[in-house]
Amino acid sequence: MKQVEYASEFGKKNIYGGKCPILYALDIIGQKWKLPVLWHLMEDEKLHYNELKRKVGGITNTMLTKSLRELEMARLVLRCSYDTVPPSVDYRLTERGRALIPALNGLYNWGKEQMEINK
């Protein structure tokens, strides 16, 4: 098997010993429920909490709240609160969150190819 060389600013360094952009990104979005939350917000312009909970099957209220708060802190998701009775809140991707879509699509396509290979 031929070994492929990849261009990397890290060379043969230990990636855990410095700042690795991939590890940084995975630290932000790598938690189990964050990708499904992002994916559904990508598909719909905005979603209310309960709509999002229904779409992300199996997620608990605690985990959805935690995921949304962390994605909001990472500035990937925007929480919009409306002064209505009863109170209304929806969630949507920020520009920074939408900038992640091409990478997620690429990862999706790569995963799909790998699934086909491993049938």
Secondary structure as UniProt FT lines:
FT   TURN            9..12
FT   HELIX           15..17
FT   HELIX           21..29
FT   TURN            32..33
FT   HELIX           34..43
FT   STRAND          47..48
FT   HELIX           49..55
FT   TURN            57..58
FT   HELIX           61..73
FT   TURN            74..75
FT   STRAND          77..82
FT   STRAND          88..93
FT   HELIX           95..98
FT   TURN            99..100
FT   HELIX           101..117
//
